[in-house]
Amino acid sequence: MTTNILFCGDANMMDGVLIATLSLMRQSRQPLHIFILTAELNVKNHHYQPFSAATAERMAKLMQAQNPAHQLTRIDITDQFLANPPLANMGTMFTPYCMLRLYADLVPELPDRVLYLDTDVICRRPFDAFYNQSMTDVDIAGVLDHYGKWWFHHRLSWFDYLNSGVLLMNLAHIREDGLLVRCRRLVRHRWLFMPDQSALNIKAKFKRIMPQKYNEQHQLKPDTVFQHFTTFFRFWPWFQIITVKPWQIQAVHQQLGLHEYDDLLEDYRHLAPKLKEVS
């Protein structure tokens, strides 16, 4: 049985995809099939380059050197995106690549079940129980957003606001009930803060809330399975907004005081230049 993982991003996401993939290979008991959705886009005079085909090929070889059953598939969905762009959200603070996952149902190469991960997520423990859970009549399974849960979950108990950085997607059910069709329609016509995440939360009728350990967005804990390096607030000794990503190794050490992943990041530091040579 193969574990299917979905990333979305442009050429700048190579570091995150590499670190996340290395961590997944350490923790997965099954062969991995990594899917990368990418596109070539022009937004506000900024030209975004797609995730490199050469880098994808080199990364696939790296994976298969460890396990010949591992696979990596890069899929360019420029045409699908431009045929129905999220017009109301093309100029947000987030790049348009965060919305590529909203086109996953249109990609026939994607299987019925995929685990979507943001590229700033590290897998710390085996995740079989999360990936293999029953998804009967469920579109998406994820963890409450660390900050959003206080605003939405407690104020509107019927509206459980999931963080979409770690999201198990039942694409078979999604294709049947049209969840992503509704999401694409929403982001095309209505501006949203964090547009892809908000659209999924607003339009999903069938979602499951999972324990925090499957998407730890705040502070590493002994049972953490996926650690998500999101922006967070620090209030002492003064108010700060902290954004540190896994590939910013010095900041991981100095600002977060985190050495949990030193051996993983050493592997990344060794391998990254070899991938960039062919970008």
C-alpha atoms as an extended CHARMM CRD file, in Angstrom:
* protein
*
       279  EXT
         1         1  MET       CA              0.0000000000        0.0000000000        0.0000000000  PROA      1               0.0000000000
         2         2  THR       CA              1.3060000000        3.4450000000       -0.9670000000  PROA      2               0.0000000000
         3         3  THR       CA              1.0160000000        6.6450000000        1.0720000000  PROA      3               0.0000000000
         4         4  ASN       CA              0.0900000000        9.5860000000       -1.1740000000  PROA      4               0.0000000000
         5         5  ILE       CA              1.3930000000       13.0450000000       -0.2150000000  PROA      5               0.0000000000
         6         6  LEU       CA              0.4740000000       16.3370000000       -1.9040000000  PROA      6               0.0000000000
         7         7  PHE       CA              2.5440000000       19.5320000000       -1.9450000000  PROA      7               0.0000000000
         8         8  CYS       CA              1.8220000000       22.7450000000       -3.8550000000  PROA      8               0.0000000000
         9         9  GLY       CA              4.2980000000       25.4550000000       -4.7250000000  PROA      9               0.0000000000
        10        10  ASP       CA              6.6430000000       27.2700000000       -7.0530000000  PROA      10              0.0000000000
        11        11  ALA       CA             10.4090000000       27.0570000000       -7.5790000000  PROA      11              0.0000000000
        12        12  ASN       CA             11.0470000000       28.7040000000       -4.2080000000  PROA      12              0.0000000000
        13        13  MET       CA              9.4530000000       25.8040000000       -2.3420000000  PROA      13              0.0000000000
        14        14  MET       CA             12.2560000000       23.3290000000       -3.0410000000  PROA      14              0.0000000000
        15        15  ASP       CA             13.8030000000       23.6550000000        0.4330000000  PROA      15              0.0000000000
        16        16  GLY       CA             10.5400000000       22.9940000000        2.2340000000  PROA      16              0.0000000000
        17        17  VAL       CA              9.5420000000       20.1020000000        0.0000000000  PROA      17              0.0000000000
        18        18  LEU       CA             12.9550000000       18.4940000000        0.4690000000  PROA      18              0.0000000000
        19        19  ILE       CA             12.9330000000       18.7740000000        4.2790000000  PROA      19              0.0000000000
        20        20  ALA       CA              9.3490000000       17.5430000000        4.5370000000  PROA      20              0.0000000000
        21        21  THR       CA             10.0510000000       14.6270000000        2.1870000000  PROA      21              0.0000000000
        22        22  LEU       CA             13.1700000000       13.5980000000        4.0830000000  PROA      22              0.0000000000
        23        23  SER       CA             11.1790000000       13.6160000000        7.3080000000  PROA      23              0.0000000000
        24        24  LEU       CA              8.3560000000       11.5730000000        5.7540000000  PROA      24              0.0000000000
        25        25  MET       CA             10.7900000000        8.9450000000        4.4760000000  PROA      25              0.0000000000
        26        26  ARG       CA             12.1290000000        8.5520000000        8.0090000000  PROA      26              0.0000000000
        27        27  GLN       CA              8.6870000000        7.9930000000        9.5100000000  PROA      27              0.0000000000
        28        28  SER       CA              6.6500000000        6.1980000000        6.8450000000  PROA      28              0.0000000000
        29        29  ARG       CA              6.3380000000        2.4250000000        6.9870000000  PROA      29              0.0000000000
        30        30  GLN       CA              4.9250000000        2.3590000000        3.4380000000  PROA      30              0.0000000000
        31        31  PRO       CA              6.2550000000        3.5180000000        0.0510000000  PROA      31              0.0000000000
        32        32  LEU       CA              5.5960000000        7.1780000000       -0.5730000000  PROA      32              0.0000000000
        33        33  HSD       CA              4.1610000000        8.7790000000       -3.6820000000  PROA      33              0.0000000000
        34        34  ILE       CA              4.8720000000       12.5020000000       -3.5390000000  PROA      34              0.0000000000
        35        35  PHE       CA              2.7500000000       14.6990000000       -5.8130000000  PROA      35              0.0000000000
        36        36  ILE       CA              3.7730000000       18.3220000000       -6.4450000000  PROA      36              0.0000000000
        37        37  LEU       CA              1.2230000000       20.6430000000       -8.0190000000  PROA      37              0.0000000000
        38        38  THR       CA              2.8330000000       23.6900000000       -9.6000000000  PROA      38              0.0000000000
        39        39  ALA       CA              2.1360000000       26.3820000000      -12.1800000000  PROA      39              0.0000000000
        40        40  GLU       CA              3.7040000000       29.3040000000      -14.0300000000  PROA      40              0.0000000000
        41        41  LEU       CA              1.8970000000       32.4790000000      -13.0290000000  PROA      41              0.0000000000
        42        42  ASN       CA              2.0890000000       36.2260000000      -13.4900000000  PROA      42              0.0000000000
        43        43  VAL       CA              0.5240000000       38.2630000000      -10.6980000000  PROA      43              0.0000000000
        44        44  LYS       CA              0.9280000000       42.0300000000      -10.2810000000  PROA      44              0.0000000000
        45        45  ASN       CA              3.9560000000       42.1300000000      -12.5890000000  PROA      45              0.0000000000
        46        46  HSD       CA              5.6020000000       39.3310000000      -10.6210000000  PROA      46              0.0000000000
        47        47  HSD       CA              6.5310000000       36.2580000000      -12.6100000000  PROA      47              0.0000000000
        48        48  TYR       CA              6.3820000000       33.0580000000      -10.5780000000  PROA      48              0.0000000000
        49        49  GLN       CA              8.4520000000       30.1630000000      -11.8680000000  PROA      49              0.0000000000
        50        50  PRO       CA              7.0400000000       26.6450000000      -11.4610000000  PROA      50              0.0000000000
        51        51  PHE       CA              8.7130000000       23.9920000000       -9.3630000000  PROA      51              0.0000000000
        52        52  SER       CA             11.5620000000       22.8020000000      -11.5450000000  PROA      52              0.0000000000
        53        53  ALA       CA             11.0630000000       19.5690000000      -13.5050000000  PROA      53              0.0000000000
        54        54  ALA       CA             14.7930000000       18.9050000000      -13.1980000000  PROA      54              0.0000000000
        55        55  THR       CA             14.6690000000       19.3130000000       -9.4270000000  PROA      55              0.0000000000
        56        56  ALA       CA             11.6760000000       17.0010000000       -9.2520000000  PROA      56              0.0000000000
        57        57  GLU       CA             13.5180000000       14.3600000000      -11.2590000000  PROA      57              0.0000000000
        58        58  ARG       CA             16.6030000000       14.6010000000       -9.0520000000  PROA      58              0.0000000000
        59        59  MET       CA             14.4550000000       14.4130000000       -5.9070000000  PROA      59              0.0000000000
        60        60  ALA       CA             12.7050000000       11.2900000000       -7.2240000000  PROA      60              0.0000000000
        61        61  LYS       CA             16.0870000000        9.6100000000       -7.7140000000  PROA      61              0.0000000000
        62        62  LEU       CA             17.1100000000       10.6040000000       -4.2070000000  PROA      62              0.0000000000
        63        63  MET       CA             13.9590000000        8.9940000000       -2.8030000000  PROA      63              0.0000000000
        64        64  GLN       CA             14.3630000000        5.8280000000       -4.8670000000  PROA      64              0.0000000000
        65        65  ALA       CA             17.9400000000        5.4010000000       -3.7100000000  PROA      65              0.0000000000
        66        66  GLN       CA             16.4740000000        4.7480000000       -0.2610000000  PROA      66              0.0000000000
        67        67  ASN       CA             13.4460000000        2.7570000000       -1.4270000000  PROA      67              0.0000000000
        68        68  PRO       CA             12.8880000000        1.8740000000       -5.1120000000  PROA      68              0.0000000000
        69        69  ALA       CA              9.1290000000        1.8530000000       -4.4370000000  PROA      69              0.0000000000
        70        70  HSD       CA              9.0820000000        5.5950000000       -3.6190000000  PROA      70              0.0000000000
        71        71  GLN       CA              7.7320000000        7.8410000000       -6.3910000000  PROA      71              0.0000000000
        72        72  LEU       CA              7.5450000000       11.5650000000       -7.0980000000  PROA      72              0.0000000000
        73        73  THR       CA              5.2290000000       13.1240000000       -9.6880000000  PROA      73              0.0000000000
        74        74  ARG       CA              5.3290000000       16.7950000000      -10.6500000000  PROA      74              0.0000000000
        75        75  ILE       CA              2.1110000000       18.0890000000      -12.2350000000  PROA      75              0.0000000000
        76        76  ASP       CA              1.8410000000       21.4940000000      -13.9170000000  PROA      76              0.0000000000
        77        77  ILE       CA             -1.7290000000       22.8170000000      -13.5830000000  PROA      77              0.0000000000
        78        78  THR       CA             -1.1670000000       26.2470000000      -15.1270000000  PROA      78              0.0000000000
        79        79  ASP       CA             -3.9890000000       25.7050000000      -17.6430000000  PROA      79              0.0000000000
        80        80  GLN       CA             -6.5280000000       24.5990000000      -15.0110000000  PROA      80              0.0000000000
        81        81  PHE       CA             -5.6570000000       27.5520000000      -12.7850000000  PROA      81              0.0000000000
        82        82  LEU       CA             -5.8200000000       30.1630000000      -15.5450000000  PROA      82              0.0000000000
        83        83  ALA       CA             -9.0990000000       28.7520000000      -16.8720000000  PROA      83              0.0000000000
        84        84  ASN       CA            -10.7830000000       29.6430000000      -13.5710000000  PROA      84              0.0000000000
        85        85  PRO       CA             -8.4770000000       31.9020000000      -11.5110000000  PROA      85              0.0000000000
        86        86  PRO       CA             -9.3350000000       33.0690000000       -7.9580000000  PROA      86              0.0000000000
        87        87  LEU       CA             -9.7990000000       36.6220000000       -9.1960000000  PROA      87              0.0000000000
        88        88  ALA       CA            -10.8970000000       38.1560000000       -5.8910000000  PROA      88              0.0000000000
        89        89  ASN       CA             -7.8110000000       36.8010000000       -4.1130000000  PROA      89              0.0000000000
        90        90  MET       CA             -4.9490000000       37.1870000000       -6.5650000000  PROA      90              0.0000000000
        91        91  GLY       CA             -3.5420000000       40.2030000000       -4.7380000000  PROA      91              0.0000000000
        92        92  THR       CA             -3.5610000000       38.9690000000       -1.1490000000  PROA      92              0.0000000000
        93        93  MET       CA             -0.4740000000       38.7670000000        1.1090000000  PROA      93              0.0000000000
        94        94  PHE       CA             -0.3090000000       35.0600000000        0.2680000000  PROA      94              0.0000000000
        95        95  THR       CA              1.0190000000       33.8230000000       -3.0520000000  PROA      95              0.0000000000
        96        96  PRO       CA             -1.5290000000       32.3110000000       -5.4630000000  PROA      96              0.0000000000
        97        97  TYR       CA              0.2090000000       28.9570000000       -5.0130000000  PROA      97              0.0000000000
        98        98  CYS       CA             -1.5550000000       28.4430000000       -1.7070000000  PROA      98              0.0000000000
        99        99  MET       CA             -4.7480000000       28.0370000000       -3.7400000000  PROA      99              0.0000000000
       100       100  LEU       CA             -3.4830000000       25.3110000000       -6.0910000000  PROA      100             0.0000000000
       101       101  ARG       CA             -4.8630000000       22.5960000000       -3.8090000000  PROA      101             0.0000000000
       102       102  LEU       CA             -8.3580000000       23.9140000000       -4.5770000000  PROA      102             0.0000000000
       103       103  TYR       CA             -7.8670000000       22.4490000000       -8.0850000000  PROA      103             0.0000000000
       104       104  ALA       CA             -6.9160000000       18.9430000000       -6.9030000000  PROA      104             0.0000000000
       105       105  ASP       CA            -10.2220000000       17.4030000000       -7.9990000000  PROA      105             0.0000000000
       106       106  LEU       CA             -9.4410000000       18.4180000000      -11.5980000000  PROA      106             0.0000000000
       107       107  VAL       CA             -6.1800000000       16.4520000000      -11.6550000000  PROA      107             0.0000000000
       108       108  PRO       CA             -6.8720000000       12.8560000000      -12.7580000000  PROA      108             0.0000000000
       109       109  GLU       CA             -3.3960000000       11.7210000000      -11.6960000000  PROA      109             0.0000000000
       110       110  LEU       CA             -4.2540000000       12.3730000000       -8.0490000000  PROA      110             0.0000000000
       111       111  PRO       CA             -5.6110000000        9.2820000000       -6.2450000000  PROA      111             0.0000000000
       112       112  ASP       CA             -8.7320000000        9.0550000000       -4.1160000000  PROA      112             0.0000000000
       113       113  ARG       CA             -6.8460000000        9.7410000000       -0.8640000000  PROA      113             0.0000000000
       114       114  VAL       CA             -4.0160000000       12.2370000000       -0.4370000000  PROA      114             0.0000000000
       115       115  LEU       CA             -2.4120000000       13.8660000000        2.5710000000  PROA      115             0.0000000000
       116       116  TYR       CA             -1.8620000000       17.5250000000        1.7790000000  PROA      116             0.0000000000
       117       117  LEU       CA              1.0530000000       19.1720000000        3.6120000000  PROA      117             0.0000000000
       118       118  ASP       CA              2.2760000000       22.7420000000        3.6150000000  PROA      118             0.0000000000
       119       119  THR       CA              5.9720000000       22.9310000000        2.8030000000  PROA      119             0.0000000000
       120       120  ASP       CA              6.8070000000       24.1950000000        6.3180000000  PROA      120             0.0000000000
       121       121  VAL       CA              5.7000000000       20.9520000000        7.9910000000  PROA      121             0.0000000000
       122       122  ILE       CA              8.0680000000       18.3570000000        9.4550000000  PROA      122             0.0000000000
       123       123  CYS       CA              6.9530000000       14.8010000000       10.1590000000  PROA      123             0.0000000000
       124       124  ARG       CA              8.2930000000       13.7440000000       13.5590000000  PROA      124             0.0000000000
       125       125  ARG       CA              6.5910000000       10.4090000000       14.2940000000  PROA      125             0.0000000000
       126       126  PRO       CA              4.8500000000        7.6360000000       12.2870000000  PROA      126             0.0000000000
       127       127  PHE       CA              1.5260000000        8.8370000000       10.9030000000  PROA      127             0.0000000000
       128       128  ASP       CA             -0.1310000000        5.6100000000        9.7410000000  PROA      128             0.0000000000
       129       129  ALA       CA             -3.0760000000        5.9720000000       12.1380000000  PROA      129             0.0000000000
       130       130  PHE       CA             -3.8560000000        9.4210000000       10.7550000000  PROA      130             0.0000000000
       131       131  TYR       CA             -3.4370000000        8.5170000000        7.0990000000  PROA      131             0.0000000000
       132       132  ASN       CA             -5.2940000000        5.1820000000        7.2400000000  PROA      132             0.0000000000
       133       133  GLN       CA             -8.3250000000        6.3290000000        9.2240000000  PROA      133             0.0000000000
       134       134  SER       CA            -11.7540000000        5.6450000000        7.7640000000  PROA      134             0.0000000000
       135       135  MET       CA            -12.8820000000        8.5710000000        5.6280000000  PROA      135             0.0000000000
       136       136  THR       CA            -16.3700000000        7.2860000000        4.8200000000  PROA      136             0.0000000000
       137       137  ASP       CA            -18.6190000000       10.2960000000        4.1650000000  PROA      137             0.0000000000
       138       138  VAL       CA            -15.8150000000       12.7080000000        5.1630000000  PROA      138             0.0000000000
       139       139  ASP       CA            -14.2090000000       15.2210000000        2.7770000000  PROA      139             0.0000000000
       140       140  ILE       CA            -11.3060000000       16.4410000000        4.9070000000  PROA      140             0.0000000000
       141       141  ALA       CA             -9.7240000000       15.6230000000        8.2540000000  PROA      141             0.0000000000
       142       142  GLY       CA             -7.4840000000       18.0550000000       10.0940000000  PROA      142             0.0000000000
       143       143  VAL       CA             -6.6810000000       19.9160000000       13.2930000000  PROA      143             0.0000000000
       144       144  LEU       CA             -8.2240000000       23.1240000000       14.6150000000  PROA      144             0.0000000000
       145       145  ASP       CA             -6.2580000000       26.2490000000       13.7650000000  PROA      145             0.0000000000
       146       146  HSD       CA             -4.2690000000       27.3320000000       16.8380000000  PROA      146             0.0000000000
       147       147  TYR       CA             -5.5300000000       30.9280000000       16.7410000000  PROA      147             0.0000000000
       148       148  GLY       CA             -8.6230000000       30.4920000000       14.6050000000  PROA      148             0.0000000000
       149       149  LYS       CA            -10.1280000000       27.9360000000       16.9980000000  PROA      149             0.0000000000
       150       150  TRP       CA            -10.4700000000       30.6060000000       19.6840000000  PROA      150             0.0000000000
       151       151  TRP       CA            -12.2220000000       33.0300000000       17.3720000000  PROA      151             0.0000000000
       152       152  PHE       CA            -14.4410000000       30.6420000000       15.4310000000  PROA      152             0.0000000000
       153       153  HSD       CA            -14.7890000000       27.4830000000       17.5240000000  PROA      153             0.0000000000
       154       154  HSD       CA            -15.7870000000       29.2310000000       20.7480000000  PROA      154             0.0000000000
       155       155  ARG       CA            -17.8250000000       32.0330000000       19.2380000000  PROA      155             0.0000000000
       156       156  LEU       CA            -19.6660000000       29.8870000000       16.6900000000  PROA      156             0.0000000000
       157       157  SER       CA            -19.7280000000       26.3250000000       17.9380000000  PROA      157             0.0000000000
       158       158  TRP       CA            -21.0360000000       25.0020000000       14.6230000000  PROA      158             0.0000000000
       159       159  PHE       CA            -18.0940000000       26.4310000000       12.7270000000  PROA      159             0.0000000000
       160       160  ASP       CA            -14.9490000000       24.4200000000       13.4470000000  PROA      160             0.0000000000
       161       161  TYR       CA            -12.0640000000       26.2410000000       11.8070000000  PROA      161             0.0000000000
       162       162  LEU       CA             -9.4130000000       23.7490000000       10.6750000000  PROA      162             0.0000000000
       163       163  ASN       CA             -5.8300000000       24.6640000000        9.8700000000  PROA      163             0.0000000000
       164       164  SER       CA             -5.2830000000       23.4830000000        6.3130000000  PROA      164             0.0000000000
       165       165  GLY       CA             -1.5160000000       22.9360000000        6.5610000000  PROA      165             0.0000000000
       166       166  VAL       CA             -2.0180000000       19.2400000000        7.3360000000  PROA      166             0.0000000000
       167       167  LEU       CA             -5.1490000000       17.9840000000        5.6490000000  PROA      167             0.0000000000
       168       168  LEU       CA             -6.1860000000       14.4470000000        4.7930000000  PROA      168             0.0000000000
       169       169  MET       CA             -8.3150000000       14.7540000000        1.6640000000  PROA      169             0.0000000000
       170       170  ASN       CA            -10.8610000000       12.1910000000        0.4860000000  PROA      170             0.0000000000
       171       171  LEU       CA            -10.7520000000       13.2050000000       -3.1700000000  PROA      171             0.0000000000
       172       172  ALA       CA            -13.2150000000       10.5010000000       -4.1620000000  PROA      172             0.0000000000
       173       173  HSD       CA            -15.8720000000       12.0350000000       -1.8990000000  PROA      173             0.0000000000
       174       174  ILE       CA            -14.8080000000       15.5920000000       -2.7690000000  PROA      174             0.0000000000
       175       175  ARG       CA            -15.2550000000       14.8810000000       -6.4730000000  PROA      175             0.0000000000
       176       176  GLU       CA            -18.7410000000       13.5400000000       -5.7600000000  PROA      176             0.0000000000
       177       177  ASP       CA            -20.0130000000       16.3420000000       -3.5380000000  PROA      177             0.0000000000
       178       178  GLY       CA            -18.2540000000       19.2330000000       -5.3190000000  PROA      178             0.0000000000
       179       179  LEU       CA            -16.4370000000       20.7300000000       -2.3140000000  PROA      179             0.0000000000
       180       180  LEU       CA            -13.5650000000       22.1670000000       -4.3430000000  PROA      180             0.0000000000
       181       181  VAL       CA            -15.9290000000       23.4040000000       -7.0440000000  PROA      181             0.0000000000
       182       182  ARG       CA            -17.6820000000       25.4610000000       -4.3510000000  PROA      182             0.0000000000
       183       183  CYS       CA            -14.3360000000       26.6560000000       -2.9700000000  PROA      183             0.0000000000
       184       184  ARG       CA            -13.1110000000       27.8180000000       -6.3880000000  PROA      184             0.0000000000
       185       185  ARG       CA            -16.3520000000       29.6950000000       -6.9490000000  PROA      185             0.0000000000
       186       186  LEU       CA            -15.9960000000       31.4110000000       -3.5670000000  PROA      186             0.0000000000
       187       187  VAL       CA            -12.3730000000       32.5680000000       -4.0140000000  PROA      187             0.0000000000
       188       188  ARG       CA            -13.1750000000       33.7840000000       -7.5140000000  PROA      188             0.0000000000
       189       189  HSD       CA            -15.8980000000       36.1450000000       -6.3280000000  PROA      189             0.0000000000
       190       190  ARG       CA            -15.1730000000       36.9770000000       -2.6590000000  PROA      190             0.0000000000
       191       191  TRP       CA            -12.0270000000       38.2700000000       -0.9490000000  PROA      191             0.0000000000
       192       192  LEU       CA            -11.0080000000       36.1610000000        2.0310000000  PROA      192             0.0000000000
       193       193  PHE       CA             -8.2290000000       36.3710000000        4.5750000000  PROA      193             0.0000000000
       194       194  MET       CA             -6.1600000000       33.1880000000        4.1370000000  PROA      194             0.0000000000
       195       195  PRO       CA             -8.3400000000       32.4460000000        1.0930000000  PROA      195             0.0000000000
       196       196  ASP       CA             -7.7260000000       28.7230000000        0.5280000000  PROA      196             0.0000000000
       197       197  GLN       CA             -8.0230000000       27.7900000000        4.2000000000  PROA      197             0.0000000000
       198       198  SER       CA            -11.0860000000       29.9540000000        4.7690000000  PROA      198             0.0000000000
       199       199  ALA       CA            -12.8170000000       28.6640000000        1.6300000000  PROA      199             0.0000000000
       200       200  LEU       CA            -12.3140000000       25.0470000000        2.7190000000  PROA      200             0.0000000000
       201       201  ASN       CA            -13.7060000000       25.7980000000        6.1740000000  PROA      201             0.0000000000
       202       202  ILE       CA            -16.6940000000       27.7450000000        4.9060000000  PROA      202             0.0000000000
       203       203  LYS       CA            -17.7050000000       25.2720000000        2.2140000000  PROA      203             0.0000000000
       204       204  ALA       CA            -16.8160000000       21.8710000000        3.7510000000  PROA      204             0.0000000000
       205       205  LYS       CA            -19.9230000000       20.1110000000        5.0360000000  PROA      205             0.0000000000
       206       206  PHE       CA            -18.1640000000       16.8820000000        5.9820000000  PROA      206             0.0000000000
       207       207  LYS       CA            -14.9880000000       17.4040000000        8.0090000000  PROA      207             0.0000000000
       208       208  ARG       CA            -13.4040000000       15.6630000000       10.9630000000  PROA      208             0.0000000000
       209       209  ILE       CA            -11.4520000000       17.3150000000       13.7840000000  PROA      209             0.0000000000
       210       210  MET       CA             -8.3240000000       15.3980000000       14.7680000000  PROA      210             0.0000000000
       211       211  PRO       CA             -6.0580000000       15.6940000000       17.8510000000  PROA      211             0.0000000000
       212       212  GLN       CA             -3.5590000000       18.5500000000       17.9800000000  PROA      212             0.0000000000
       213       213  LYS       CA             -0.5810000000       16.1930000000       17.6950000000  PROA      213             0.0000000000
       214       214  TYR       CA             -1.3130000000       15.7760000000       13.9810000000  PROA      214             0.0000000000
       215       215  ASN       CA             -0.6740000000       19.4720000000       13.2940000000  PROA      215             0.0000000000
       216       216  GLU       CA              1.2100000000       21.1060000000       16.1550000000  PROA      216             0.0000000000
       217       217  GLN       CA              1.2700000000       24.8000000000       15.2860000000  PROA      217             0.0000000000
       218       218  HSD       CA              2.5370000000       26.2180000000       18.5400000000  PROA      218             0.0000000000
       219       219  GLN       CA              5.0330000000       24.3290000000       20.7000000000  PROA      219             0.0000000000
       220       220  LEU       CA              6.6150000000       20.9280000000       20.1890000000  PROA      220             0.0000000000
       221       221  LYS       CA              5.2240000000       18.2500000000       22.5090000000  PROA      221             0.0000000000
       222       222  PRO       CA              6.3210000000       14.6480000000       23.2120000000  PROA      222             0.0000000000
       223       223  ASP       CA              3.4850000000       13.1730000000       21.1310000000  PROA      223             0.0000000000
       224       224  THR       CA              3.7530000000       15.6110000000       18.1900000000  PROA      224             0.0000000000
       225       225  VAL       CA              3.4310000000       13.7810000000       14.8570000000  PROA      225             0.0000000000
       226       226  PHE       CA              3.5360000000       16.7750000000       12.4830000000  PROA      226             0.0000000000
       227       227  GLN       CA              5.0980000000       20.0670000000       13.5190000000  PROA      227             0.0000000000
       228       228  HSD       CA              3.8900000000       23.0210000000       11.4860000000  PROA      228             0.0000000000
       229       229  PHE       CA              6.1840000000       26.0530000000       11.4940000000  PROA      229             0.0000000000
       230       230  THR       CA              3.4810000000       28.7100000000       11.3780000000  PROA      230             0.0000000000
       231       231  THR       CA              3.6730000000       32.3660000000       12.3490000000  PROA      231             0.0000000000
       232       232  PHE       CA              3.0110000000       32.8260000000       16.0640000000  PROA      232             0.0000000000
       233       233  PHE       CA              2.8920000000       35.5510000000       18.6890000000  PROA      233             0.0000000000
       234       234  ARG       CA              5.3320000000       35.9560000000       21.5600000000  PROA      234             0.0000000000
       235       235  PHE       CA              4.2540000000       38.2570000000       24.4040000000  PROA      235             0.0000000000
       236       236  TRP       CA              7.3240000000       38.2420000000       26.6800000000  PROA      236             0.0000000000
       237       237  PRO       CA              9.4820000000       40.2230000000       27.2520000000  PROA      237             0.0000000000
       238       238  TRP       CA              7.7020000000       42.2400000000       24.5360000000  PROA      238             0.0000000000
       239       239  PHE       CA              5.1470000000       41.5300000000       21.8420000000  PROA      239             0.0000000000
       240       240  GLN       CA              6.6800000000       39.8940000000       18.7750000000  PROA      240             0.0000000000
       241       241  ILE       CA              5.3800000000       38.2370000000       15.6220000000  PROA      241             0.0000000000
       242       242  ILE       CA              7.6650000000       35.2670000000       14.9320000000  PROA      242             0.0000000000
       243       243  THR       CA              7.9680000000       33.5110000000       11.5860000000  PROA      243             0.0000000000
       244       244  VAL       CA             10.6700000000       30.8560000000       11.3320000000  PROA      244             0.0000000000
       245       245  LYS       CA             10.7550000000       28.1620000000        8.6480000000  PROA      245             0.0000000000
       246       246  PRO       CA             12.5730000000       24.8070000000        8.9190000000  PROA      246             0.0000000000
       247       247  TRP       CA             15.1940000000       25.7040000000        6.2770000000  PROA      247             0.0000000000
       248       248  GLN       CA             16.1970000000       28.8180000000        8.2900000000  PROA      248             0.0000000000
       249       249  ILE       CA             18.4300000000       26.6560000000       10.4400000000  PROA      249             0.0000000000
       250       250  GLN       CA             20.1100000000       29.4160000000       12.4380000000  PROA      250             0.0000000000
       251       251  ALA       CA             16.7380000000       30.9280000000       13.3380000000  PROA      251             0.0000000000
       252       252  VAL       CA             15.3790000000       27.4900000000       14.2670000000  PROA      252             0.0000000000
       253       253  HSD       CA             18.2370000000       27.2130000000       16.7670000000  PROA      253             0.0000000000
       254       254  GLN       CA             18.3970000000       30.7800000000       18.0440000000  PROA      254             0.0000000000
       255       255  GLN       CA             14.8040000000       32.0420000000       17.9210000000  PROA      255             0.0000000000
       256       256  LEU       CA             12.9890000000       28.7800000000       18.6180000000  PROA      256             0.0000000000
       257       257  GLY       CA             15.7000000000       27.1030000000       20.6830000000  PROA      257             0.0000000000
       258       258  LEU       CA             14.8950000000       23.9220000000       18.7520000000  PROA      258             0.0000000000
       259       259  HSD       CA             17.4770000000       21.2030000000       18.0860000000  PROA      259             0.0000000000
       260       260  GLU       CA             15.0270000000       18.3130000000       17.6390000000  PROA      260             0.0000000000
       261       261  TYR       CA             15.7080000000       18.0900000000       13.9030000000  PROA      261             0.0000000000
       262       262  ASP       CA             19.4570000000       18.7420000000       13.7360000000  PROA      262             0.0000000000
       263       263  ASP       CA             20.2770000000       15.4250000000       12.0350000000  PROA      263             0.0000000000
       264       264  LEU       CA             17.4390000000       15.8850000000        9.5380000000  PROA      264             0.0000000000
       265       265  LEU       CA             18.5180000000       19.4430000000        8.7630000000  PROA      265             0.0000000000
       266       266  GLU       CA             22.1150000000       18.3050000000        8.3350000000  PROA      266             0.0000000000
       267       267  ASP       CA             20.9190000000       15.8610000000        5.6670000000  PROA      267             0.0000000000
       268       268  TYR       CA             18.9810000000       18.6920000000        4.0340000000  PROA      268             0.0000000000
       269       269  ARG       CA             22.0150000000       21.0060000000        4.1000000000  PROA      269             0.0000000000
       270       270  HSD       CA             24.0710000000       18.3130000000        2.3810000000  PROA      270             0.0000000000
       271       271  LEU       CA             21.4900000000       17.4460000000       -0.2940000000  PROA      271             0.0000000000
       272       272  ALA       CA             19.9560000000       20.8290000000       -1.1680000000  PROA      272             0.0000000000
       273       273  PRO       CA             22.8920000000       22.1310000000       -3.2530000000  PROA      273             0.0000000000
       274       274  LYS       CA             22.8080000000       18.9790000000       -5.3840000000  PROA      274             0.0000000000
       275       275  LEU       CA             19.1560000000       19.5850000000       -6.2300000000  PROA      275             0.0000000000
       276       276  LYS       CA             19.6890000000       23.2610000000       -6.9710000000  PROA      276             0.0000000000
       277       277  GLU       CA             22.4810000000       22.4700000000       -9.4510000000  PROA      277             0.0000000000
       278       278  VAL       CA             19.8740000000       21.2640000000      -11.9330000000  PROA      278             0.0000000000
       279       279  SER       CA             17.0970000000       23.7530000000      -11.1930000000  PROA      279             0.0000000000
